[in-house]
Amino acid sequence: MESRLRLFTGNSNPKLAHDIAERLDMAVSPAIVGTFKNGETRVRLEDNVRGCDVFIIQSTCMPVDHSIMELLFMVDAARRASAKKVTAVIPYYGYAKQEKKTSGREPISAKLVANIIRTAGADRVVTVDLHAPAIEGFFDIPVDHLRAAPLLVEHFKHQRYSDVVVVSPDAGGVARANDFRQRIRASLAIIAKQRPRPDESEVMDMVGDVEGKTAIIVDDLISTGGTLAHAAEMLLKRGAERVYAVATHAAFAESAKRTLADSRIEKIIVTDTIQVPLNGEDRKIECVSVASLVGEAIMRIHKDLSVSALFH
Ligand code: R5P
């Protein structure tokens, strides 16, 4: 019988989409996803999707608003072409840091984007390591929230560090760091961070013993790289022997690579939820692919199997 599974990709991370398709032993279906001369986004799915289980793979990374529009139009196109189910696969969910107001007269952008994705016609969302797990509740449709930790942990299991401490670089990341710590049986330290201005961070204090230890900072995303660089300074000042860092999403701002290269972190492990071209100068940065994780989740959703079973 002809397969009813279809994968499409926008322009934000086609490499990951093709890697996912390869894991599923299929191809990404053709689509035109471009721009008209007047700047408007143009979409056309070039494969029949009638009655199909359609997965649209698109990280909402830079250019963030454009990536979101491509995703919305692709969902709408699939819906109007009589797809049976449409799943938005958003390996990196942009605007996730705007999940609450930090002062008056601000939007809750992560919630509004969730509303729009639902309105466009998505039946389900698949995503990886949301900045705040509560964002799942912003959607009135099922969300499969995948965790990259099992993949990232693998990277450290083969290393022979004697005394390891896992570090949360801010209070908001404690649960994430604690989960990582439990997986590698290490101790935990927590840094208190503040943001004097947007995109700037300052380390205020730290709890936990890091002296003589290998410190692994665990974060969900890297933007400017300031959080990690400042955390590393604090850890070394408190006697850590060496510092590594792990972050799922390489949402690098322009200055990030330089900041990380200049920092005293020995190695930084990220995933390919966002495509970052790495060259010789980026020797500290290593990338772990989430293609197998996302591919397995897609297959399980398509076959109505448990997705949470992936994490036990
Ligand atoms: C903050 O709550 C996040 O978890 C990251 O720590 C933060 O977004 C990293 O940003 P930057 O690299 O600009 O310091």
Boltz pocket constraint, residues with backbone or C-beta under 6 A from the ligand:
constraints:
  - pocket:
      binder: B
      contacts: [[A, 97], [A, 131], [A, 169], [A, 170], [A, 172], [A, 173], [A, 199], [A, 201], [A, 219], [A, 220], [A, 221], [A, 222], [A, 223], [A, 224], [A, 225], [A, 226], [A, 227], [A, 228]]
      max_distance: 6.0
